[in-house]
Amino acid sequence: RLETWVKAAAAFLDPFVRLVVALGVGYAGVKFILLQTTEGKVVLKALCMKWVIQIDETLFKTFASYHVKNVVSRTRCRFRPSHVELQWEKYGGYAYVILAVGVTFGLTRGFFGGILDFR
């Protein structure tokens, strides 16, 4: 059994490390794709980014033993279902769409605006 402080450290560090990796890959991917000048290169770079994002799954399927794959497939997350307000279910999708459009606009016009205007 793990001690409490180890569980707390893992619960804090795991999402933090995932967030840092996701932000780094996202930044590199956006810059990687936005700097292309033709549609063919954009499609090729998008396929390359898809491969980069899926490389961990491919490595796991290739190199993990049967026992490890079996243990991972049987692993379940225990949770208590909560009652979500109907209002969130109704407007939650809109919030995600607005967030995605805002992030896209912010990256293309704000963060990478100078690079895109230079081209």
Buried (B, 14 or more C-beta within 10 A) or exposed (E): EEEEEEEEEEEEEEEEEEEEEEEEBBEEBBEBBBBBEEEEEBEEBBEEBEEEEEEEEEEEEEEEEEEEEEEEEEEEEEEEEEEEEEEEEEEEEEEEEEEEEEBEEEBBEEBBEEEEEEE
